Amino acid sequence: MRYVLALFLPWLSLMLQGKIGAGIVCLILQITIIGWLPAFIWAVVSLNRMYADRRTQTIIREMKKK
């Protein structure tokens, strides 16, 4: 669902991740039609990074339990 949000509203996707400043810059990019594609790519890369960080934290927690 977040990827669909990143496709249509990249700025909102970034803001929901807690990146308010990046979301504002992304909104300014999205306002220009040419900047929409970089804004979308930025939001998707940021989502992938967020999910990777979550996986890493889960692995670290599991390793500490052992």
C-alpha positions as a Markdown table, in Angstrom:
| # | Residue | x | y | z |
|---|---|---|---|---|
| 1 | Met | 0.0 | 0.0 | 0.0 |
| 2 | Arg | 2.9 | 2.3 | 0.8 |
| 3 | Tyr | 4.3 | 1.8 | -2.7 |
| 4 | Val | 1.0 | 2.9 | -4.3 |
| 5 | Leu | 1.1 | 6.0 | -2.0 |
| 6 | Ala | 4.6 | 6.6 | -3.1 |
| 7 | Leu | 3.5 | 6.5 | -6.7 |
| 8 | Phe | 0.7 | 9.0 | -6.5 |
| 9 | Leu | 1.8 | 11.2 | -3.5 |
| 10 | Pro | 5.5 | 10.8 | -2.9 |
| 11 | Trp | 5.6 | 13.7 | -0.5 |
| 12 | Leu | 3.0 | 12.1 | 1.8 |
| 13 | Ser | 4.9 | 8.8 | 1.7 |
| 14 | Leu | 8.0 | 10.5 | 3.0 |
| 15 | Met | 6.1 | 12.4 | 5.7 |
| 16 | Leu | 4.5 | 9.2 | 7.0 |
| 17 | Gln | 8.0 | 7.9 | 7.4 |
| 18 | Gly | 8.8 | 10.8 | 9.7 |
| 19 | Lys | 10.9 | 12.7 | 7.2 |
| 20 | Ile | 9.0 | 16.0 | 7.3 |
| 21 | Gly | 11.8 | 18.2 | 5.7 |
| 22 | Ala | 12.3 | 15.6 | 2.9 |
| 23 | Gly | 8.5 | 15.5 | 2.4 |
| 24 | Ile | 8.3 | 19.3 | 1.9 |
| 25 | Val | 11.2 | 19.3 | -0.6 |
| 26 | Cys | 9.5 | 16.3 | -2.4 |
| 27 | Leu | 6.2 | 18.2 | -2.5 |
| 28 | Ile | 8.0 | 21.1 | -4.2 |
| 29 | Leu | 9.5 | 18.7 | -6.7 |
| 30 | Gln | 6.1 | 17.1 | -7.4 |
| 31 | Ile | 4.5 | 20.4 | -8.1 |
| 32 | Thr | 6.6 | 20.7 | -11.1 |
| 33 | Ile | 5.7 | 18.0 | -13.6 |
| 34 | Ile | 9.3 | 17.3 | -14.5 |
| 35 | Gly | 10.2 | 16.8 | -10.9 |
| 36 | Trp | 7.5 | 14.2 | -10.2 |
| 37 | Leu | 9.6 | 11.3 | -11.5 |
| 38 | Pro | 12.6 | 12.1 | -9.2 |
| 39 | Ala | 10.2 | 12.6 | -6.3 |
| 40 | Phe | 8.6 | 9.2 | -7.0 |
| 41 | Ile | 12.0 | 7.5 | -7.2 |
| 42 | Trp | 13.2 | 9.2 | -4.0 |
| 43 | Ala | 10.1 | 8.0 | -2.1 |
| 44 | Val | 10.5 | 4.4 | -3.3 |
| 45 | Val | 14.2 | 4.3 | -2.4 |
| 46 | Ser | 13.3 | 5.7 | 1.0 |
| 47 | Leu | 10.7 | 3.1 | 1.5 |
| 48 | Asn | 13.1 | 0.3 | 0.6 |
| 49 | Arg | 15.7 | 1.7 | 3.0 |
| 50 | Met | 13.0 | 1.9 | 5.8 |
| 51 | Tyr | 12.1 | -1.8 | 5.3 |
| 52 | Ala | 15.8 | -2.8 | 5.2 |
| 53 | Asp | 16.4 | -1.0 | 8.5 |
| 54 | Arg | 13.5 | -2.8 | 10.0 |
| 55 | Arg | 14.8 | -6.2 | 8.9 |
| 56 | Thr | 18.2 | -5.3 | 10.2 |
| 57 | Gln | 16.8 | -4.3 | 13.6 |
| 58 | Thr | 14.8 | -7.5 | 13.8 |
| 59 | Ile | 17.9 | -9.6 | 13.1 |
| 60 | Ile | 19.9 | -7.7 | 15.7 |
| 61 | Arg | 17.2 | -8.2 | 18.3 |
| 62 | Glu | 17.1 | -12.0 | 17.5 |
| 63 | Met | 20.9 | -12.3 | 17.7 |
| 64 | Lys | 20.9 | -10.6 | 21.1 |
| 65 | Lys | 18.3 | -13.0 | 22.5 |
| 66 | Lys | 20.5 | -16.0 | 21.7 |
